[in-house]
Every structure is written in C-alpha cells, then in structure tokens.
Amino acid sequence: MDTPAAADWSELPADVLGLVLLELEFPDLFRSAAVCKLWHATARDIRRLGLYSRAQTPCLLYTTAAAGPRAAVLYSLADKTTSYTVPLPDPPIAERHIVGSSHGWLVTADHRSELHLLNPATGEQLDLPPVATIEHVRPLYDDAGNLNNYKLVYYDGGGNSHRRNDDDMHTVTHPPETFREFLYLKAVISSDPSRGDDYTVMLIHHPYLQLSFARSGDKKWTWIKMGNNECEWFEDCIYHDGVFYAQTVHGAIHAIDVVSASSSFTHRLILKPTMGELGTLYIVRTTEGDILQVLRVTEEDEGGEHKDVRTTEIGVYKVDYKKQDLDDVDDIGNNALFIGTSYSMCLPVKDYPHLMPNHIYFDDDYGYFVHRKHLRRDVGVYDYTNDTAIDVESPQPWLNWPLAPVWITPRWRMAAAEEGSHFWVIHR
C-alpha cells in the first residue's frame, strides 16, 4: 500500500495562507516568512496593508550594547528562546527615557526632555506638545536666545501654594538634558494612535505628581486643576469607555472625562483614600469590570552607597465603591497582571497561554533613575501564590541607563498603511 504524499504547505493559495498567518503571534509569523518566497511575500503584505492586528503576548523592550544606540531588543514571552533587534528612528532610542507604554506605543523623552510617541513595531513616530507648554514649566534663555535651562515652579490647584507669582513660589532649575529625570512620572495613551487621530495622552508629572493631558493635534498641554484643598499626588492611571481613572498615592480614584472641546474636562472623586504610602500603587481593570489596586513593596539591598532595589511583596485588593473600601484578593486566578512603567493591565491566560496564571509581571519604575545608573533594574515576575519573585532573563542583558526595560504589546498597524524599510533581526 502506497504511503500518501505529504501535503505541500508551500503551495497554499495566498488568500488561505494569509488567513492562517493572521492567527499567529509575531515570532511564528516571522519564522513562517523564511519558508519560501510565497510565505515571505504574504507575511510582508499582511503587515504592510495593516491587516495584522492579532493580540500579542507582551514583550520586554530594552537596549543593549550589541544592538547599538538606534535599536532596541524585544524579548517575547511567547518565545523565550529568541530575541528580536528592532531598528528605530532618531533621536536614538538608547538616549531616551521611557515615560509610558500603551497600545503598542512608547511615550519617550529625548535628550532635550521633549516627548514623542513611538511604535517600535513599525518605526512610526509622533511628536507631543513641547515640554515648555506644561503649566508649571518655564524655559530660560541665554543672552543669545538659546535655551539654557527649564525652571519648574511648585504650585497646584489645592493646598500647596496656590499660584500667585512665580517669584513667590519654590522653584528648581535643570538643563534640558536632565529635566526629564525630575519632571515625568508616567504617561498613558487612551487608544491606539495608528487607528486615527482621536487619542489623548494623560501625563503624571511634577510638581506634586499632577495631571496634564494633550489630545492628538494639540499644541500645548492642558493642566487638570483639581481645585480642592489637598494636593492629590497621582501615581497611576488607566482609561476605559471614554474616561481616565487616575489613582493617588493614597489610593483615592478620580474619574476624569476629557471632553472633546479643546481644554475642557470634568472630574469627580469616586473612591476616597484607602491606604497610606506603603509602596507603589497601581490601578488595574479586570476583564470582568472589577477595579483592582495593586500595592508593590520594594526594599533596598544592604550595604554600599548606592543600593539595588528589589520587589519583595505585592498585594492585590478589589475596590468596593459602595463601601468606599478595599477587599483583599487572595488569588487572581487564571489571570496575569502587568504593572510598572507600562500600562497597568489584567490579561486572561486563556487568551494568552504563554503567560503564567496568578502571576504579576513588573518592570522598574522606581523614581530618580539618575541615582541608580549602574545598578540592577528591578524587572521580574511575581508568583502571587508563593509570594516570590524571579528575573525575566538571567543574567540581565540590558543596559541600565537611560532607558529602563519596559513591557510593551507590539502593534503592527500603521496610521498610513505604507511599506517602509523597518527590518527586524532575529537572534537565537
């Protein structure tokens, strides 16, 4: 009896092949492009035409000496044996700070402290309004008209020094190249910028960790003046169904609706403060619609002038709006949480089988990196069952400064569906 001939997958019709490739995560899609010319062309076309929109397992983005200053490396949790080197446009990625990561885009601060949106998967880049348009920032020029320094004026809309005159306020001054180290905490994007121009960036910044936002096309940042009697000190923010939910260091949550009209917004307090400053707080929305507060506790290693910071404990609590209180969460079940500089999120493991259930993935968002340029970055995975943390990669392969590793979910859709020269290099 003759053995049936093996199927020749290389002869699949291009339309059928395209449907198959659309279901693959990017490591498998990239490998499939090496099968033959047809598969390579089909994989290229579905990316070029903006058809490749499959939800991706998060990756860790970082820089290395081998990759050079104009490229980043992606470590995929879906393919733990392969790294991907991604060339990126100027200014060099190795000279930027990462301020946020949402919808596959990075919010980066360049060496002049200006902010840019960057999609590492496509190389697309968008500028955000100038840093000098933030309410509390004053550019200072020399006699020749060259930018010399930025001055940060310390006031808010509440209990800390209502604005009267800059001369009456506490101020700090920094040159443009270091101003970013003291100004920015975190930025969150409302939606994928590649899907159109209806997106908003919410920025948490000093002084006093206040909020400012910029819509697509805005020429300046709009300050959210709370106007209450206390300074709020915001620490994290998420976006859902047209509303930003911003959380303070004490666990209070404000709902902020950025109205479509320019410079318009409304805000209301929906959760009173729930805890003291015990660590870093994050706000996460589950797929079931619950709101979680995640408390991350870190400790410094003993000995030495400059000490490594390590995550030692993470607690998860569910918000009860009716009781205006928190309930302990003993188990996050078949979910994985992501916290840090990246957008705080909850992903169901049934949809992301490469993730570990009841685990929390974190990157290093410890403030004032300038004091820890050459120290270990606090990046890892926390087992919520056993209360233990492990490294994502060991030994750590990344450069520590100025760009710290950050979680990102790659998106290949471009605002303009044009084929560019954005090539990735695969290292095994």
C-alpha positions in Angstrom: 0.0 0.0 0.0 1.4 3.3 -1.1 2.0 6.0 1.6 0.1 9.2 0.8 2.3 12.1 -0.2 2.8 14.7 2.4 0.9 17.9 1.9 2.9 20.7 0.4 2.1 23.7 2.6 4.2 26.0 0.4 1.5 25.7 -2.3 -1.3 27.0 -0.2 -3.2 29.8 -2.1 -2.1 33.2 -0.9 -5.6 34.2 0.5 -5.8 31.0 2.5 -2.2 31.3 3.7 -2.9 34.9 4.8 -5.8 33.7 7.0 -3.6 31.2 8.7 -0.7 33.7 9.2 -3.1 36.2 10.7 -3.7 33.9 13.6 0.0 33.6 14.5 1.8 35.5 17.2 4.7 37.5 15.7 7.5 35.0 16.5 5.8 32.4 14.4 4.8 34.9 11.8 8.4 36.0 11.4 9.6 32.4 11.2 7.0 31.5 8.6 8.3 34.2 6.3 11.5 32.1 5.9 9.7 29.1 4.5 9.6 30.2 0.9 9.1 33.3 -1.4 5.2 33.0 -1.3 5.1 32.8 2.5 7.6 35.7 2.8 5.5 37.9 0.4 2.2 37.0 2.2 3.7 37.7 5.7 5.0 41.1 4.4 1.7 42.0 2.7 -0.5 41.4 5.7 1.8 43.7 7.8 2.2 46.3 5.1 -1.6 46.5 4.5 -2.4 46.9 8.2 -4.2 43.6 8.4 -2.1 42.1 11.1 -3.9 43.0 14.3 -3.8 39.8 16.3 -3.5 40.4 20.1 0.1 39.8 21.1 1.6 38.4 24.3 3.6 41.3 25.9 7.3 41.6 25.3 10.1 43.2 27.3 11.8 46.1 25.4 15.3 47.2 26.3 18.6 48.3 24.8 21.9 46.5 24.7 25.5 47.5 23.7 25.4 45.0 20.9 22.3 46.4 19.3 23.7 49.9 19.3 22.1 53.3 20.2 19.5 53.2 17.4 17.9 49.8 18.0 16.0 48.1 20.8 15.7 44.4 21.6 12.3 42.7 22.2 12.2 39.6 24.5 8.9 37.8 23.8 7.2 35.8 26.5 5.6 33.8 23.7 9.0 32.6 22.5 11.5 32.6 25.4 14.4 31.4 23.2 14.5 34.2 20.7 15.2 37.9 20.9 14.4 40.5 18.2 16.5 43.6 17.4 14.4 46.4 16.1 15.9 49.5 14.3 14.3 52.7 15.4 14.2 56.3 14.1 16.2 59.2 15.7 16.6 60.5 18.3 18.5 57.4 19.3 16.4 55.1 21.4 19.3 54.4 23.7 19.4 58.0 24.7 15.7 58.3 25.6 13.7 57.8 28.8 10.6 55.7 28.7 7.7 57.5 30.3 4.9 55.1 29.4 3.8 52.2 27.2 0.2 51.8 25.9 -1.4 50.1 22.9 1.9 49.1 21.5 3.3 52.6 21.6 6.0 54.1 23.8 6.0 57.6 25.3 9.6 58.6 25.3 11.5 61.7 26.5 14.5 62.6 24.3 17.8 64.2 25.5 16.1 67.7 25.4 13.2 66.4 27.5 10.7 66.6 24.6 8.1 63.8 24.4 7.5 61.6 21.4 5.1 58.7 20.7 7.0 55.8 19.2 5.7 52.5 17.8 8.7 50.1 17.9 7.0 47.5 15.7 6.5 49.9 12.7 9.0 52.7 13.4 6.3 55.3 13.3 6.8 58.3 15.5 4.6 61.3 16.5 5.6 64.4 18.5 3.7 65.5 21.6 3.4 69.2 22.6 6.5 70.9 23.8 7.6 70.5 27.4 7.6 74.3 27.8 3.8 74.3 27.4 3.3 72.3 30.6 1.7 74.7 33.1 4.5 74.6 35.7 7.4 74.8 33.3 9.3 78.0 32.3 12.0 77.9 29.6 15.1 80.1 30.4 17.2 81.5 27.6 20.7 83.0 27.5 21.6 86.4 26.0 21.9 84.9 22.5 18.4 83.4 22.7 19.4 79.8 23.2 17.6 77.6 25.6 19.7 77.3 28.7 17.5 75.7 31.4 14.0 74.8 32.4 12.5 76.1 35.6 9.8 74.1 37.4 7.5 76.2 39.6 6.0 74.4 42.6 2.2 75.1 43.0 -1.0 73.2 42.4 -4.7 73.9 42.4 -5.2 73.0 46.0 -3.4 73.1 49.3 0.2 73.5 48.1 0.9 77.2 47.2 -1.9 78.5 45.1 -0.3 80.3 42.2 0.2 83.9 42.8 3.5 84.9 41.3 6.5 82.8 40.2 8.7 84.9 42.5 6.7 83.8 45.5 6.9 80.1 44.6 9.5 77.4 45.3 11.4 76.6 42.1 14.0 74.2 40.8 16.1 74.6 37.6 17.6 71.9 35.4 19.3 71.9 32.0 17.1 70.4 29.2 19.1 67.2 29.0 18.4 66.3 32.7 15.0 67.9 33.2 13.2 64.8 32.1 14.7 62.9 35.1 12.8 65.1 37.5 9.7 66.1 35.6 7.9 63.0 34.3 6.5 60.0 36.2 4.1 58.2 33.8 2.1 58.7 30.6 -1.0 56.8 29.5 -2.5 56.8 26.0 -6.3 56.5 25.6 -6.3 54.5 22.4 -4.0 53.2 19.6 -2.8 56.3 17.7 -2.5 54.2 14.5 -6.2 53.9 14.4 -6.8 57.6 13.9 -6.3 61.0 15.4 -8.8 60.6 18.3 -6.5 59.8 21.1 -5.4 61.6 24.3 -2.2 61.3 26.4 -2.6 61.7 30.1 0.7 62.7 31.8 1.6 62.4 35.5 4.3 64.9 36.3 5.9 67.1 38.9 5.5 69.3 40.9 3.4 67.2 43.3 2.6 64.5 40.7 -0.2 66.4 39.0 -2.0 65.6 35.7 -1.9 67.3 32.3 -3.3 66.0 29.0 -2.9 66.5 25.3 -5.2 65.4 22.6 -3.9 64.4 19.2 -3.2 67.7 17.3 -2.9 69.8 20.5 -0.2 72.4 20.5 0.1 72.5 24.3 -0.6 70.5 27.4 -3.8 71.2 29.4 -3.4 71.2 33.2 -6.0 69.4 35.2 -6.5 71.8 38.1 -8.3 69.9 40.9 -9.2 72.9 43.0 -9.7 71.0 46.2 -7.9 71.7 49.5 -5.3 69.0 49.3 -2.6 68.1 46.8 -3.5 64.7 45.3 -0.1 63.2 44.2 -1.2 60.9 41.4 0.6 57.6 40.8 -1.2 55.7 38.1 -3.9 56.0 35.5 -6.0 53.8 33.2 -8.6 54.5 30.5 -11.9 52.9 29.9 -15.0 53.8 27.9 -14.2 57.5 27.4 -12.9 58.1 31.0 -9.5 58.3 32.6 -9.3 56.8 36.1 -6.4 58.4 38.0 -5.2 57.0 41.3 -3.3 58.8 44.0 -0.5 57.5 46.2 -3.1 57.1 49.0 -5.5 55.0 46.8 -8.1 57.7 46.0 -9.5 57.4 42.5 -10.7 60.3 40.3 -12.8 59.8 37.2 -11.6 62.4 34.5 -13.6 62.9 31.4 -11.6 64.8 28.8 -14.4 66.4 26.8 -14.0 66.7 23.0 -13.9 70.5 23.1 -10.4 71.9 23.5 -9.1 72.4 27.0 -12.3 71.0 28.5 -12.6 68.3 31.2 -14.7 67.2 34.1 -13.5 65.2 37.1 -15.1 63.7 40.2 -13.8 61.7 43.2 -15.2 58.2 43.0 -13.1 56.5 45.8 -11.8 58.1 48.9 -8.2 57.4 50.1 -7.9 53.7 51.0 -4.3 53.4 52.4 -1.1 55.1 53.5 2.1 55.3 51.5 3.2 51.8 51.9 4.7 51.3 48.5 3.8 52.0 44.9 0.1 51.7 43.9 -1.3 50.7 40.5 -4.9 50.7 39.3 -6.0 47.7 37.1 -9.3 46.9 35.4 -10.1 43.2 35.1 -11.9 41.7 32.1 -15.0 41.3 34.4 -15.0 45.0 35.0 -13.7 45.0 38.6 -11.1 47.6 39.6 -8.1 46.4 41.5 -5.5 48.3 43.5 -2.1 46.7 43.4 0.5 47.5 46.1 4.1 46.9 45.3 6.6 46.9 48.1 10.3 47.2 47.4 13.4 47.1 49.6 17.0 48.3 49.1 19.8 45.8 49.4 22.0 46.3 52.5 25.5 47.8 52.1 27.1 50.2 49.8 26.4 53.8 49.0 24.1 53.0 46.1 21.8 50.1 46.7 19.8 47.8 44.4 16.0 48.0 44.8 14.1 44.7 44.7 10.4 43.9 44.8 9.7 41.9 47.9 5.9 41.8 48.2 2.9 42.6 46.0 -0.7 42.8 47.4 -3.9 42.9 45.3 -7.2 44.5 46.5 -10.6 44.9 44.9 -12.3 48.2 45.0 -15.8 48.3 46.6 -17.2 51.6 45.6 -20.4 51.2 47.7 -18.4 50.6 50.9 -15.7 53.0 49.8 -13.2 50.4 50.8 -11.0 47.6 49.6 -11.4 43.8 49.8 -8.3 41.5 49.9 -7.8 39.4 46.8 -6.2 36.1 47.8 -5.9 34.7 44.2 -6.1 36.4 40.8 -7.0 33.1 39.3 -6.3 32.4 35.6 -5.1 36.0 35.0 -1.8 37.7 34.8 -1.2 41.3 35.8 1.3 43.8 34.3 2.5 46.8 36.3 5.3 49.4 36.2 6.0 52.0 33.6 3.8 50.1 31.2 0.0 50.5 31.1 -1.4 48.5 34.1 -3.4 45.7 32.8 -5.0 42.3 33.5 -4.8 39.6 30.8 -6.7 36.3 30.9 -4.4 33.3 30.5 -7.0 31.5 28.3 -6.4 34.2 25.7 -2.6 34.4 26.4 -1.5 30.8 27.1 2.2 31.8 27.2 1.6 33.8 30.4 1.5 32.2 33.9 -1.7 32.4 35.8 -1.8 34.1 39.2 1.5 35.9 38.4 2.3 39.6 38.2 4.9 40.9 35.7 6.6 44.1 36.6 9.2 46.5 35.2 11.3 49.0 37.0 9.5 52.3 37.5 11.5 53.3 40.6 11.8 57.1 40.6 15.1 59.0 40.2 17.0 56.6 38.0 19.7 59.2 37.9 21.0 57.9 41.2 21.0 54.3 40.0 22.6 54.5 36.6 24.8 51.4 37.0 22.6 49.3 39.3 20.4 46.3 38.7 17.0 47.1 37.3 14.0 45.7 39.2 12.3 43.7 36.5 10.7 40.3 37.1 7.7 38.1 37.6 6.0 37.7 41.0 4.3 34.4 41.9 1.2 35.6 43.8 0.7 32.0 45.2 4.1 31.7 46.8 5.0 35.4 47.3 8.2 35.0 45.4 9.8 37.0 42.6 12.2 35.8 39.8 14.0 37.5 37.0 12.6 37.5 33.5 16.0 37.0 32.0 19.1 36.0 34.0 21.7 37.4 33.8 20.1 40.7 32.9 21.2 41.5 29.3 20.1 45.1 29.1 21.8 48.5 29.5 20.7 50.2 32.7 20.7 53.8 31.6 19.0 55.9 30.4 16.3 53.6 29.1 15.0 51.1 31.6 13.3 47.9 30.3 9.6 48.2 29.8 6.7 45.9 29.0 5.1 46.5 25.6 2.4 44.8 23.5 3.6 45.1 19.8 1.1 46.6 17.3 1.9 46.4 13.5 -0.8 48.7 12.3 0.4 52.0 10.9 -1.5 55.3 10.6 -0.6 55.3 6.9 -0.5 51.7 5.5 2.7 52.1 3.6 5.6 49.6 3.3 8.7 51.0 4.9 12.2 49.8 5.5 11.6 48.5 9.0 13.5 45.3 9.2 13.9 43.1 12.3 16.9 40.9 13.1 16.3 37.6 14.9 18.9 36.3 17.3 18.7 32.8 18.7 
